[in-house]
């Protein structure tokens, strides 16, 4: 079995011992008071459930019709990546790559990292691999922003609704569900290798409500 990882404060490096957190409680660093981990109000398996749900919605969001626009009898149906393809063919390759990465690929990678992290926690004590996956998830947080794409589509619908007859497809609703699942999984994750790491110096973080 892989060795258990200590719970280390990101602010000052203080190493802490095991602690059990109830829903809504935070574990604070005994040295600097920084937030080490938080207890989920929905239970310890909530982030895993949300991450798996998000992954399940990611596939149909990319395959099912996203949006249909009709005018004078002509109907054009778009998929999630139709806009990315148009940007690429229009000579805006860097923007196309950015939209693809931030709008779909990195959110899916973050969901997979969260599912792996919380799945591994459920299977046994946290290991050093959990720490690596946790760091990966933390680094992806700032780039996985599917909610921005949802807002962009809604703004586009409002702007173009007076010109075309727009119909939202099931792919868009699956995409919204994926984005919501990701937000909930992130909100209920503390990204720490807790809940019960092995103490390196015996100090125990202080739970606080
Ligand atoms: Zn600290």
Boltz pocket constraint, residues with backbone or C-beta under 6 A from the ligand:
constraints:
  - pocket:
      binder: B
      contacts: [[A, 9], [A, 10], [A, 11], [A, 12], [A, 13], [A, 14], [A, 29], [A, 30], [A, 31], [A, 32], [A, 33], [A, 34]]
      max_distance: 6.0
